[in-house]
């Protein structure tokens, strides 16, 4: 098998309204601002939202994500409005198994941009990218059974709910035991 570092594929692509690209040094400020504006909506679902982060912490994380993308270990993607260049969401292809190949899409949106269909459009574009450019055989979305907004996206896009893992995880904020839904698309 070809070493993943040698795999060539685009570092950015577009959908109708969005530019989706790998993180770059200097992106920390806009991501930090979005996290700050959305922290109350992110806390119940995401471990990184449990502790306060400085702008420098977020920039460091962005640079680490940039390196991981180049090494093909994790493909974080940032989402911007094509028309204005405004950052609106973070997503990506995670838990990569290049031997299959298969990927898991994770995502969060700046809460000021929610309810406009951007995340559904981004996830649809990322799924297409995974199947067409990365030759994925499987794309998964896993989310907390109680995270109805996150669950609506794979349901809207025709992913199959393959199952629910009972007592699979702890809620990041309350440490209450939670169930995880597994949605998938395959070829």
C-alpha positions as CSV (number, residue, x, y, z in Angstrom):
1,X,0.0,0.0,0.0
2,X,1.2,3.5,-0.8
3,X,2.3,5.5,2.2
4,X,-0.5,8.0,2.9
5,X,2.0,10.9,2.9
6,X,2.5,10.3,-0.8
7,X,-1.2,10.5,-1.6
8,X,-2.0,13.5,-3.7
9,X,-5.3,15.2,-3.5
10,X,-6.7,18.8,-3.3
11,X,-6.2,20.8,-0.1
12,X,-9.4,22.7,-0.8
13,X,-12.6,22.4,-2.7
14,X,-15.9,24.3,-3.1
15,X,-19.6,23.7,-2.9
16,X,-22.3,26.1,-4.0
17,X,-21.8,28.6,-1.2
18,X,-18.7,27.3,0.7
19,X,-14.9,27.0,0.4
20,X,-13.6,24.1,2.3
21,X,-9.9,23.8,2.9
22,X,-7.2,22.4,5.2
23,X,-6.2,24.6,8.2
24,X,-3.3,26.9,7.7
25,X,-1.0,28.8,10.1
26,X,-2.8,32.1,11.0
27,X,-6.3,30.6,11.0
28,X,-6.3,30.4,14.8
29,X,-7.9,33.9,15.3
30,X,-11.0,33.2,13.3
31,X,-11.5,29.8,14.8
32,X,-10.9,31.2,18.3
33,X,-13.6,33.9,17.7
34,X,-16.1,31.3,16.5
35,X,-15.4,29.0,19.5
36,X,-15.8,31.9,21.9
37,X,-19.2,32.9,20.3
38,X,-20.4,29.3,20.3
39,X,-19.0,27.9,23.5
40,X,-22.4,27.4,25.2
41,X,-23.7,25.3,22.2
42,X,-20.4,23.4,22.0
43,X,-20.0,22.4,25.6
44,X,-22.6,19.7,25.9
45,X,-21.0,17.8,22.9
46,X,-17.3,18.5,22.5
47,X,-14.4,17.7,24.8
48,X,-12.3,20.6,23.6
49,X,-15.0,23.1,24.7
50,X,-14.7,22.0,28.4
51,X,-11.7,24.2,29.1
52,X,-11.0,27.8,28.3
53,X,-8.6,28.2,25.5
54,X,-6.5,31.3,24.6
55,X,-6.2,32.5,21.0
56,X,-2.6,31.1,21.1
57,X,-3.9,27.7,22.2
58,X,-6.2,27.6,19.2
59,X,-3.5,28.7,16.8
60,X,-1.2,26.0,18.2
61,X,-4.0,23.4,17.6
62,X,-4.5,24.8,14.0
63,X,-0.8,24.4,13.3
64,X,-0.9,20.8,14.6
65,X,-3.9,20.1,12.5
66,X,-2.1,21.5,9.4
67,X,0.8,19.1,10.1
68,X,-1.5,16.2,10.6
69,X,-3.2,17.0,7.3
70,X,0.1,17.0,5.5
71,X,1.1,13.7,7.2
72,X,-2.4,12.4,6.2
73,X,-3.1,11.3,9.8
74,X,-6.2,13.5,10.2
75,X,-7.8,15.7,7.6
76,X,-9.3,18.7,9.5
77,X,-11.2,21.0,7.2
78,X,-12.2,24.6,7.8
79,X,-15.3,26.0,6.1
80,X,-15.6,29.6,4.8
81,X,-18.4,31.4,3.0
82,X,-17.3,31.7,-0.6
83,X,-18.9,35.2,-1.0
84,X,-17.3,36.9,2.0
85,X,-14.4,34.6,3.1
86,X,-15.9,34.5,6.6
87,X,-15.0,31.4,8.7
88,X,-18.1,29.5,9.7
89,X,-17.3,25.9,10.7
90,X,-14.8,23.3,11.5
91,X,-15.1,19.8,10.2
92,X,-13.0,17.1,8.7
93,X,-12.2,13.5,8.0
94,X,-11.0,11.7,11.1
95,X,-10.3,8.2,12.4
96,X,-8.8,7.4,9.0
97,X,-8.1,3.9,7.9
98,X,-6.3,4.2,4.6
99,X,-6.3,0.4,4.1
100,X,-10.1,0.3,3.5
101,X,-10.2,3.4,3.0
102,X,-12.7,4.8,5.5
103,X,-13.3,8.1,7.3
104,X,-15.4,9.6,10.0
105,X,-16.8,13.1,9.5
106,X,-16.9,15.3,12.6
107,X,-18.2,18.9,12.7
108,X,-19.2,22.0,14.6
109,X,-20.5,25.3,13.3
110,X,-20.2,28.9,14.6
111,X,-23.6,29.2,16.3
112,X,-24.1,32.6,14.6
113,X,-24.3,30.7,11.3
114,X,-26.5,27.8,12.4
115,X,-29.9,27.1,10.7
116,X,-28.8,28.2,7.2
117,X,-28.0,24.8,5.8
118,X,-24.3,25.4,5.7
119,X,-23.3,22.4,7.7
120,X,-25.5,20.1,5.7
121,X,-23.9,21.5,2.5
122,X,-20.4,21.1,3.9
123,X,-20.9,17.5,5.0
124,X,-22.4,16.6,1.7
125,X,-19.4,18.2,-0.1
126,X,-17.0,16.4,2.2
127,X,-18.7,13.1,1.6
128,X,-18.4,13.6,-2.1
129,X,-14.7,14.6,-1.7
130,X,-14.1,11.4,0.4
131,X,-15.7,9.1,-2.2
132,X,-14.4,10.8,-5.3
133,X,-10.9,12.1,-4.4
134,X,-9.9,9.7,-1.6
135,X,-11.7,6.6,-3.0
136,X,-13.5,6.0,0.3
137,X,-15.5,2.8,0.7
138,X,-17.1,4.0,3.9
139,X,-17.9,7.4,5.5
140,X,-19.3,7.5,9.0
141,X,-20.8,10.1,11.2
142,X,-21.0,9.3,14.9
143,X,-22.9,11.5,17.3
144,X,-24.5,11.6,20.7
145,X,-28.1,10.2,20.6
146,X,-29.3,13.4,22.3
147,X,-27.6,15.7,19.8
148,X,-30.6,16.2,17.5
149,X,-29.0,19.0,15.4
150,X,-26.0,16.8,14.6
151,X,-28.2,13.8,13.9
152,X,-30.4,15.7,11.5
153,X,-27.5,16.2,9.1
154,X,-26.7,12.5,8.2
155,X,-30.5,11.8,8.2
156,X,-31.0,14.7,5.7
157,X,-28.2,13.4,3.5
158,X,-29.4,9.8,3.3
159,X,-26.8,8.2,5.6
160,X,-28.0,4.9,7.1
161,X,-28.4,4.7,10.9
162,X,-26.5,1.4,11.3
163,X,-26.9,1.2,15.0
164,X,-26.7,2.8,18.4
165,X,-23.9,1.9,20.8
166,X,-25.4,1.8,24.3
167,X,-23.4,3.3,27.2
168,X,-20.7,4.2,24.7
169,X,-19.4,7.5,26.0
170,X,-19.6,10.2,28.7
171,X,-21.1,13.5,28.0
172,X,-18.2,16.0,28.0
173,X,-19.9,18.5,30.3
174,X,-21.9,16.4,32.8
175,X,-20.0,13.1,32.6
176,X,-23.4,11.4,32.2
177,X,-23.2,8.1,30.4
178,X,-24.5,8.4,26.8
179,X,-25.4,6.4,23.7
180,X,-23.7,7.0,20.3
181,X,-25.5,6.8,16.9
182,X,-23.5,5.5,14.0
183,X,-24.5,6.7,10.6
184,X,-22.8,5.5,7.4
185,X,-22.6,5.8,3.6
186,X,-20.8,3.1,1.7
187,X,-20.0,2.3,-1.9
